[in-house]
Structure formats: C-alpha cells, structure tokens
C-alpha cells in the first residue's frame, strides 16, 4: 500500500478491512506510529490506550478472518474526547480535581462506538470541563493547531480535531454547546457536526431537557462523519431529548450511514457573514465573500439573509451560565484554586441572575426559535462562516477584542456557533480552503429543525464540488514538518489555565 493506512479515509479503510485487504492491526499500528511522530508538536492524544487497542485489533482481525458479521466501525481506531468516560482509561475532564480519575464504566457514546466495532485509541485533549474554545488546561497543557502549533486549535473538541487532521485516528467524538464541534473543525481543517439535540443521546446530560449541550461526530470527510454518526444515533431512554414513540424505532443508523444524494441546483440558500449580530472580523468577512462567490451559482436561489437574532447574546449567556452553575457551583465554592477562570466566570455570572432573568431568557429562546422556523420556510439551508476570527496564538486564553472592539464575554467570539445552538438547529462545519493568513477556513451549514440528513447531504455535495480547487479543498497539515517541530510542552505558558 503506497498510502500510509492512517491517511486513508474511514470509509475506504473500513471497506479494505472488510474485504481482507487491510488488517485492523495494520491500521492501528500506522495510527500509533503517526501519533508518536507528530503528537509531541501538538499534544492532542493525551491519554493513550495502545495496548488494549492492540488486543482489540487482534480480536477484530480474527473476526474478519472467520467471516463473522462486522459492525459499521469494525477495526477503525477512534479518539474519544476527554469529557467522555472510558472504562479503565484516565479521564480528567481537563480538571486538576480529576487528574487521576479512572472511570469504571463507559459512557453511552463510548459503548456504542465499541458495539459498532470501533477501537478506542485514546483520549483527546479538551479545555477544563469544555469551558472556552481554546484547548488548554492545567492537567495536560495546551493543544496546538496542526497547521501552526503556536496557534489555537479552538475547542472544546480541539484534541479530537487535531488528532483527525494529522492522521492519528480516522474518527473521533466531540461535544458541542457553543460550537465545540464546529470551532475546532474550522480551525484545523476537518468536519464537525452538531446534530439535533437527542439524535446522539447523552446519559450524562445534567439538565435533562436543555437543548444546549450535544454529543456528535468528527471526521476528515462528510462520508466518514456519517459512518461514525450512524453508530452513535439511538433512541436510548437515558437521554430525555431522545423522545420516541412506544414500539417505534425513530433514530435509525441506516438513515445516516452515508450522505444522501442531493441536487444543489434545486436549493434555496441564505448567506450571512454574521447572523446580523455576531462580531465577525473584517478579514473573515472578506474570506467568506471570496469563498461563496466561487460556488453560490450552484444553487437555485442564493441570497444574503438572516433570521432576526435580537436578544441572542443575552439569551445564550443566561442559559449557559445556568448550566455551569448547576454543574460546577460546588467546585468553585469549595476548591476555587483548582478551578480555572472560564468556569469561575460562568458560575459567578450565574449567581448574579434571579428567577426573572431565567424566565426572560427562556421566553426569548422560544421567540428566537419561532423566528428561525419562519425564516427556514423560505430557505433550505443557511451558510455562514464557522468562526468569527482566524486562529490566534493559544497563549491568548480568549479573544478580548475583535477588530479593536471589546468582546462581551470570553465566549462572545463564538456567536456564529451559538446562534443555531440556542434554537436547537443542526449545524456542520465544512473545511473550505484557507484564509488570508494561510490557516484553515470553515463554512457553517445550518439546517431546518430536524434537518440533519439534509445538512449532511448538502455538505457532502459541496465537499465534492469544491475538492478539485486548491482555493476550496480541505487543507492538509505538513506532517513532515510536524515530525521535526519543537515540542509544544517546551513552549512558555504550556501548562495551566492561562
């Protein structure tokens, strides 16, 4: 095989394993070798499970040779975000309070990956408790961007995005509240998908009926992402948002196993650089205009438009603060020296709200939802930049200003992502070339309520359309340069909250 197995897309690798032209062990060893070669430069795969993975790969190869029925992910190495529990493997949540925590049981999403034949390669880095979109913490340190390790990989699924971009694994899990699947996908040049809440069930949802946090898949291509998504969709009663009908099977793997074919020329598409409110920097606005000019004529209708997002910032701020208050109040109160500034800021903000603030936020969220429904009566999908800025150095905890204008909060720069989050719409970040600084650029594709399959179909069609043009093709890191790059752990400020 002339291509390193670790650089194969997941769909191809799975087909080769099933046809006995590639063994699970060969693929795993290639991924391990790539991890050992490049991870010192980027610090993405922070807790490794290589020996257990080798045992699982050997078992997978035996199953293949015996002609047994094989799962959708059979023999594919998978990276698991360090917010998700893996039995017997160090799982820290990026928190010093859990620096030596080893769970006894797999989280549901991990169990589903294993049941589909996926091989857990290790845990990928995340900011403390997923707070903030800069992947750095006081346990494992910072994760560098694979296209420039001094730059941020975003977050909070930054470790997963970097591991994918560099070929450490072909598939990885992530989670998303304010863009934690989409932001690192955009910064690192891979695909991240925030599904409709409940499509990928979570058995650790703290506020069971809150639509803000979701779990989801990450991959290098849209078909690869669909492959992982098909393994983790479920009607599980562990998640209250995975509503169902007794006796009926609502979420079917077959519905998401591969993207459907779609004719772009029949679609009505809205474009917006800012949703009418996000602090998108001038550079990103210019890049966005250049990119969409290359393909907007592929659609039946391509218009500049946005739903009315008045009150979006305030609504998301209150709802987010309530979630952090519920999850972390006791930690901030009892061990403040072991909790980072982002978590503390959210808890302190939450303590400042009263019941009427929460009521107003929930009412405004509902109003925003109805505005989005009216808007999407006119359009099939909406396309925006994924992130408001180009990657900045990871030493910057968060962007305090954009184009000289101060940001409202440490997460205000994520406004393009938290707009669809707030109203519960599916959204995907697709890599579309590079920006003017030579860093990856991502387009966010937002769908209608429950329109996950259409978002994936549109993303796949665009991916195919744009792949042949260097201006829009997925950017690939310089692996050779990463293998000789300085260790990121030697950089000043590497370890800590910031």
C-alpha positions in Angstrom: 0.0 0.0 0.0 1.6 3.3 -1.1 -0.5 5.5 1.2 0.0 5.2 4.9 -3.0 3.4 6.3 -3.5 6.2 8.8 -4.1 8.7 6.0 -6.9 6.6 4.4 -10.4 8.0 4.9 -12.5 5.9 7.3 -14.9 4.6 4.6 -12.1 3.3 2.5 -10.3 1.8 5.4 -13.4 0.0 6.6 -14.0 -1.4 3.1 -10.5 -2.6 2.9 -10.7 -4.3 6.3 -14.0 -5.9 5.4 -12.5 -7.3 2.1 -9.4 -8.5 4.0 -7.0 -6.2 2.1 -6.1 -4.3 5.2 -6.0 -5.6 8.8 -7.2 -3.7 11.8 -3.8 -4.3 13.3 -2.0 -2.7 10.4 -4.3 0.3 10.5 -3.9 0.7 14.3 -0.1 0.4 14.1 0.0 3.1 11.4 -2.1 5.4 13.6 0.1 4.7 16.6 3.2 5.5 14.6 1.7 8.8 13.4 0.7 9.7 17.0 4.2 9.1 18.3 5.7 11.1 15.4 3.6 14.2 15.5 1.9 14.4 18.9 4.9 16.0 20.6 4.4 19.0 18.4 0.6 19.4 19.0 -0.4 17.5 22.2 -3.7 16.1 21.0 -3.8 12.4 22.2 -3.3 12.9 25.9 -4.2 9.5 27.4 -3.3 6.6 25.2 -4.8 3.1 25.4 -2.5 1.4 22.8 -2.0 -2.0 24.5 -5.7 -2.6 24.9 -6.3 -1.3 21.4 -3.8 -3.8 20.0 -5.6 -6.6 21.8 -8.9 -5.4 20.4 -7.4 -5.1 16.9 -6.2 -8.6 17.0 -9.6 -9.8 18.0 -11.1 -7.8 15.2 -8.8 -9.4 12.7 -9.8 -12.9 13.9 -13.5 -12.0 13.5 -12.8 -10.8 9.9 -10.9 -13.9 9.0 -13.7 -16.1 10.4 -16.2 -14.3 8.2 -18.3 -13.0 11.2 -20.8 -10.2 10.8 -18.8 -6.9 11.2 -20.0 -3.7 12.7 -20.0 -0.3 10.9 -16.8 0.8 12.6 -15.1 -2.6 12.6 -11.4 -2.2 13.0 -11.3 1.6 12.9 -9.3 3.4 15.6 -11.4 6.2 17.3 -10.3 9.1 19.5 -12.6 9.9 22.5 -12.8 13.4 23.8 -11.6 13.7 27.4 -15.0 14.8 28.6 -16.4 11.3 27.9 -15.9 8.4 30.3 -13.9 5.4 29.1 -13.7 2.4 31.5 -10.2 1.8 32.7 -8.7 4.8 31.0 -7.7 8.0 32.7 -10.5 10.6 32.1 -9.8 14.0 33.6 -12.3 16.4 32.0 -9.3 18.8 31.8 -9.6 19.4 35.6 -6.9 19.0 38.2 -9.7 17.8 40.6 -9.9 14.7 38.3 -6.3 14.4 37.3 -6.1 10.8 38.3 -9.7 9.7 37.7 -10.2 6.3 36.0 -13.9 5.6 35.3 -15.3 2.1 36.0 -17.8 2.3 33.2 -18.0 3.5 29.6 -20.3 6.4 28.8 -23.1 5.5 26.4 -21.4 7.1 23.3 -18.3 5.0 24.0 -20.3 1.9 24.4 -22.0 2.5 21.1 -18.6 3.0 19.4 -17.4 -0.3 20.8 -20.5 -2.1 19.9 -20.1 -1.0 16.3 -16.5 -2.4 16.3 -14.6 0.8 16.9 -11.2 0.5 18.6 -10.6 3.1 21.3 -7.1 4.5 20.7 -7.1 7.1 23.5 -8.4 10.3 24.9 -8.2 13.7 23.1 -7.4 16.9 24.9 -10.1 19.5 25.9 -10.2 22.7 28.0 -11.3 22.3 31.6 -14.9 21.0 31.6 -15.1 22.1 28.0 -15.2 25.8 29.1 -13.9 28.0 26.4 -12.8 27.4 22.8 -9.1 27.3 23.4 -7.9 23.7 24.2 -5.5 24.1 27.1 -5.8 23.0 30.7 -3.8 22.6 33.9 -3.6 18.8 33.6 -2.3 18.1 30.1 -1.4 21.6 28.9 -2.2 23.2 25.5 -3.0 21.6 22.2 -1.5 23.3 19.1 -3.0 23.8 15.7 -1.8 21.2 13.3 -1.2 23.9 10.6 0.9 26.0 13.1 1.4 24.6 16.6 1.7 28.0 18.1 -1.8 28.8 17.1 -5.0 27.7 18.8 -6.8 24.5 17.7 -10.0 26.1 19.2 -12.2 23.9 21.3 -13.5 22.4 23.3 -13.1 19.3 21.0 -9.6 20.6 19.9 -7.7 17.4 20.7 -10.1 15.4 18.5 -9.8 17.9 15.6 -6.0 17.8 15.7 -5.8 14.0 16.0 -8.0 13.8 12.9 -6.2 16.4 10.9 -2.9 14.7 11.5 -4.0 11.1 10.9 -3.7 9.9 14.5 -7.2 8.4 14.1 -9.7 8.4 11.3 -12.7 9.1 13.5 -13.2 11.0 16.8 -16.0 12.0 19.2 -16.8 15.5 20.3 -19.4 17.6 22.1 -20.9 21.0 21.4 -22.6 23.8 23.4 -21.2 27.0 21.9 -19.5 25.4 18.9 -17.2 22.9 20.5 -17.5 20.5 17.5 -17.6 23.2 14.8 -15.0 25.7 16.0 -12.0 23.2 16.2 -13.2 21.6 12.9 -12.9 25.1 11.3 -9.6 25.9 12.8 -8.0 22.5 12.0 -9.5 21.8 8.6 -11.8 18.8 9.3 -15.6 18.2 9.6 -17.5 18.6 12.8 -21.3 18.2 13.1 -23.6 19.4 15.8 -26.7 17.2 15.5 -30.3 18.0 16.6 -30.4 17.5 20.4 -31.3 13.9 21.2 -30.1 12.4 17.9 -26.9 11.3 19.6 -28.1 10.5 23.2 -26.2 11.5 26.2 -26.5 9.7 29.5 -24.7 12.4 31.3 -26.9 15.4 30.5 -27.0 17.4 33.7 -30.1 19.4 32.7 -32.0 16.7 31.0 -34.3 18.9 28.9 -31.7 21.5 27.9 -31.0 21.6 24.2 -27.7 23.4 24.6 -25.2 20.5 25.0 -25.0 17.7 22.5 -22.6 14.9 21.6 -21.6 14.4 18.0 -19.1 13.0 15.4 -15.9 14.5 13.9 -14.0 13.2 10.8 -11.9 14.3 7.9 -14.7 14.0 5.3 -18.5 14.1 5.4 -19.0 10.4 4.4 -16.6 9.4 7.2 -18.6 11.6 9.7 -21.8 9.9 8.6 -20.2 6.5 9.2 -19.5 7.4 12.8 -22.9 9.2 13.3 -24.7 6.0 12.2 -23.0 4.1 15.0 -23.9 6.6 17.8 -27.6 7.6 17.0 -30.0 5.9 19.3 -33.5 6.1 20.9 -31.9 5.5 24.3 -34.1 6.4 27.2 -31.0 7.6 29.0 -31.5 11.0 27.3 -34.8 12.8 27.8 -34.4 14.6 24.5 -34.3 11.3 22.6 -38.0 11.3 22.6 -39.7 8.4 20.9 -43.0 6.6 20.3 -43.5 3.3 22.2 -42.9 0.4 19.8 -41.4 2.6 17.1 -37.8 2.9 16.1 -37.2 6.6 15.4 -33.4 7.1 15.0 -32.1 4.6 12.5 -28.5 4.0 11.7 -29.3 3.4 8.1 -30.7 6.9 7.8 -27.2 8.4 8.5 -24.8 5.7 7.3 -23.9 7.8 4.2 -25.0 11.2 2.9 -28.0 11.2 0.6 -27.6 12.5 -2.9 -28.9 16.0 -3.4 -29.2 18.4 -6.3 -27.7 21.7 -5.2 -29.4 23.4 -8.2 -32.8 22.9 -6.5 -31.9 24.6 -3.2 -32.7 28.0 -1.8 -29.8 29.1 0.3 -29.3 32.1 2.6 -25.8 33.5 3.2 -24.8 35.6 6.2 -21.4 36.7 7.5 -22.7 37.5 10.9 -26.3 36.3 11.6 -26.9 40.0 11.9 -25.3 40.2 15.3 -22.0 38.2 15.6 -18.7 40.1 15.9 -17.2 38.7 12.7 -13.8 40.2 11.9 -13.2 42.1 8.7 -10.7 39.5 7.5 -13.2 36.6 7.9 -16.0 38.7 6.2 -13.7 39.2 3.2 -12.7 35.5 3.0 -16.3 34.4 3.3 -17.3 36.7 0.4 -14.5 35.2 -1.7 -15.4 31.6 -1.0 -19.1 31.8 -1.6 -18.5 33.7 -4.8 -16.9 30.5 -6.1 -19.9 28.3 -5.7 -23.1 30.3 -5.0 -24.2 30.0 -8.6 -24.7 26.2 -7.9 -27.9 27.0 -6.1 -31.4 27.9 -7.4 -31.5 30.8 -5.0 -28.5 32.4 -3.2 -29.4 35.4 -1.1 -28.0 37.4 1.7 -30.4 37.0 4.6 -30.6 36.1 8.3 -33.3 35.4 10.8 -33.9 38.1 13.4 -31.4 37.3 16.2 -32.2 40.2 18.5 -31.5 39.1 22.1 -29.4 36.1 21.1 -26.4 37.1 23.1 -28.3 37.8 26.3 -30.3 34.6 26.0 -27.4 32.3 25.4 -25.4 34.0 28.2 -28.1 33.3 30.8 -28.8 29.7 29.7 -25.1 28.9 29.5 -24.5 30.4 33.0 -27.3 28.3 34.5 -25.8 25.1 33.1 -22.4 25.9 34.6 -23.9 27.0 37.9 -25.7 23.6 38.1 -22.6 21.6 37.2 -19.8 23.5 38.9 -21.1 25.7 41.8 -19.8 23.4 44.5 -16.4 23.1 42.9 -16.0 26.8 42.6 -17.2 27.3 46.2 -15.2 24.5 47.8 -12.0 24.4 45.7 -11.6 27.7 43.9 -7.9 27.3 43.5 -8.5 24.1 41.5 -10.9 25.7 39.0 -10.0 27.8 36.0 -11.1 31.3 35.2 -13.6 30.3 32.5 -15.6 28.0 34.8 -15.4 30.5 37.6 -16.6 33.3 35.3 -19.7 31.4 34.3 -20.6 30.3 37.9 -20.1 33.9 39.2 -22.3 35.2 36.3 -25.0 32.6 37.1 -25.1 33.6 40.8 -25.9 37.2 39.6 -29.1 36.2 37.9 -32.5 35.9 39.5 -35.6 33.8 38.6 -37.0 36.5 36.4 -33.7 36.7 34.4 -34.0 33.0 33.7 -37.7 33.2 32.8 -37.0 36.0 30.3 -34.1 34.0 28.8 -36.4 31.0 28.3 -39.1 33.2 26.8 -36.6 34.9 24.5 -35.2 31.5 23.4 -38.7 30.4 22.4 -39.2 33.6 20.5 -35.9 33.1 18.7 -36.9 29.6 17.9 -40.1 30.7 16.2 -38.2 33.4 14.2 -35.9 30.6 12.9 -38.9 28.5 11.9 -40.4 31.4 9.9 -37.0 32.1 8.3 -36.5 28.5 7.2 -39.8 28.4 5.5 -38.0 30.4 2.8 -34.7 28.6 2.7 -33.4 25.0 2.7 -30.1 25.8 4.5 -28.2 28.8 5.7 -24.4 29.2 5.2 -22.2 31.4 7.4 -18.5 31.3 8.4 -18.0 28.8 11.2 -16.0 31.1 13.4 -15.7 34.9 13.7 -11.9 35.0 13.6 -8.8 33.4 12.2 -6.8 31.2 14.6 -4.8 33.2 17.1 -2.0 32.1 19.5 -3.1 29.6 22.1 -1.4 31.8 24.7 -4.4 34.1 24.3 -7.0 32.5 26.7 -9.8 34.0 24.6 -10.2 37.0 22.2 -10.8 40.1 24.3 -11.3 42.2 21.2 -12.2 41.7 17.6 -11.1 44.5 15.1 -10.4 46.6 18.2 -13.9 46.3 19.7 -14.1 44.5 23.1 -16.0 41.3 23.3 -18.9 40.9 25.7 -17.7 37.6 27.3 -14.9 35.1 27.0 -17.2 33.2 24.5 -18.7 36.1 22.6 -16.4 35.3 19.6 -18.4 32.0 19.3 -21.6 33.9 18.4 -21.8 32.4 14.9 -21.9 28.9 16.5 -24.2 29.6 19.5 -27.0 31.1 17.3 -28.1 27.6 15.9 -27.3 26.1 19.3 -29.8 28.3 21.1 -32.7 27.4 18.8 -31.7 23.7 18.5 -31.0 23.5 14.8 -28.4 21.1 13.3 -25.1 22.7 12.0 -22.0 21.4 10.4 -18.5 23.0 9.8 -17.0 22.1 6.4 -13.4 22.9 5.6 -13.2 25.2 2.6 -9.5 26.0 1.8 -7.5 28.6 3.8 -7.9 32.2 4.9 -5.6 35.1 4.0 -3.3 34.1 6.9 -2.8 30.6 5.4 -4.9 29.0 8.1 -7.9 26.7 7.6 -11.3 28.3 6.9 -14.6 26.6 7.7 -18.1 27.2 6.4 -21.1 26.5 8.7 -24.1 24.9 7.1 -27.2 25.3 9.3 -30.3 23.3 8.5 -34.0 23.3 9.4 -35.4 21.9 12.6 -34.6 18.2 12.5 -33.0 18.6 9.1 -29.8 16.6 10.0 -29.9 14.4 6.9 -30.3 17.4 4.5 -27.4 19.3 6.2 -25.2 16.2 5.7 -26.3 15.8 2.1 -25.6 19.4 1.3 -22.2 19.3 3.0 -21.2 16.2 1.1 -22.3 17.7 -2.3 -20.4 20.9 -1.6 -17.4 18.8 -0.4 -17.3 17.0 -3.8 -17.9 20.2 -5.7 -15.1 22.1 -4.0 -12.5 19.3 -3.7 -10.9 19.9 -7.0 -10.0 23.6 -6.4 -7.0 24.4 -4.3 -8.8 27.5 -3.1 -11.6 25.4 -1.5 -10.2 21.9 -1.0 -9.7 20.6 2.5 -6.3 21.9 3.8 -3.9 19.2 4.9 -1.2 19.8 7.6 2.5 19.3 6.7 3.1 16.1 8.5 6.8 16.0 7.8 7.2 19.5 9.4 5.3 18.4 12.5 7.6 15.4 13.0 10.6 17.7 13.4 8.8 20.7 15.1 9.7 21.7 18.6 7.8 20.0 21.5 4.8 22.1 22.4 5.4 21.2 26.0 8.6 23.3 25.9 6.7 26.5 25.0 6.3 29.1 27.7 2.8 29.0 29.2 2.1 25.5 28.0 0.7 24.1 31.3 -2.1 25.9 33.1 -5.5 27.6 32.8 -4.0 30.7 31.1 
